[in-house]
Amino acid sequence: MKKIKEWLTRRRERRETEYSKRRLDFIIFNGMGMIWCSYILAWFGKNEIAETLSKTVVTAIIGVLIPYLVTKTIENVNKYGSKLNGTANPPSSSDKGVDNMRDL
């Protein structure tokens, strides 16, 4: 029963981190499609609409991407410490797929 609870906990944590990545991927790919469509609009002679659409989409992508990157950077610094000043905390053995900080 304990192993099942541990497995469910790991799965829940992984799902939470994967959700934000999937959401960010969706926003970026959707934005790239909209920018691509703005080129089609420009080709059909709708230059004003294409220009406005491109500006709006790029602003939206940057508005989502920058806070996400800042948040993840802060989380990683708090989780692993700074290896520059020698306070790096190696990940526990339960963290799979992450190299040990001492090996760097």
N, C-alpha and C positions, 0 to 999 in steps of 0.2 A: 504494500500500500504506500509506503514511503517513497519508493522509486516512481510510482505513478504520480504522486504529488510533485516530486522534483521535475519529472518530465513535463507535466502540465505547466509548471512555473516557468521553465525554460522556454516552452512553446509560446506562452503568453508574452514573455519579454521579447522574444524574437519577432512575434507578430506586431507588437507595438512599434518596434524600430523599423520593420519592413513596411508598415503602413505609411509612415512619413516619407520613406524613399519612393514607394509606389505612387503616392500622391504627387510628389515633386516630379517624378518621371512623366506622369500624365499631364501635368501642367506644362512642362517643357515641350513635350511632343505635340500637344495640342497647340501651343503657341507657335511652334515651328510650322505646323500645318497652316495656321492662320496667316503667318508671314508669307508662306508660299502662295496662298490664295490671293494675297495683296498684289503679288507680281502678275497673277492672271488678270486681276481687275485693272491693273495699269496697262496691260497688253490690250484690253478691251477699251481703253481710253478713259477709264474712271480714275484718273490720277489723284484727284482730291480725296476720294474715299480710300484709295490704296495707301496714300501717305498717312492719313489719320489712323487707319487700321494698324499700320506698322508701328507707329509711335505708341499707340495704346497697348498693343501686345508686348512690345519690348519693355515698356514701363511695368506692366503686370508681371512679366517673367522676372525682371530684376527685383521687383518688390517682394516676390516670394523667395527668390534664390538667396539673396543677401542675408535675411534673418535666419534662414535655415543653415547656411554655412557658418554664421556667427555662433548659433546655438550649438551645432555639432563640434565646432572648434573648442568652445568653452567646456562642453561635456568631456571631450577627450583630454584636455589639459587637466581638468579636475580628476578624471579617472586614472590617468597614467602619470601625472606629474610632469615636470619639465626635466628632460634628460640633460639639459644644458647645465643646470646647477646640481646635478647628481641626486635629485630627490625622486627619481623615477620609481614608481611602484610597479613591480612586475604583475601581469595579470595572473589570476589564480588558475589552477589547473583545470577548473571547470569552464574557463573561457576557451572555446575551441576555435581554431582558425586565426588566432592572434599570436604573433611571434613574441617570444620573451624579450623584454626590453633590455635585459642584461647582455643579450647577444648582439646588440647594435654597436 
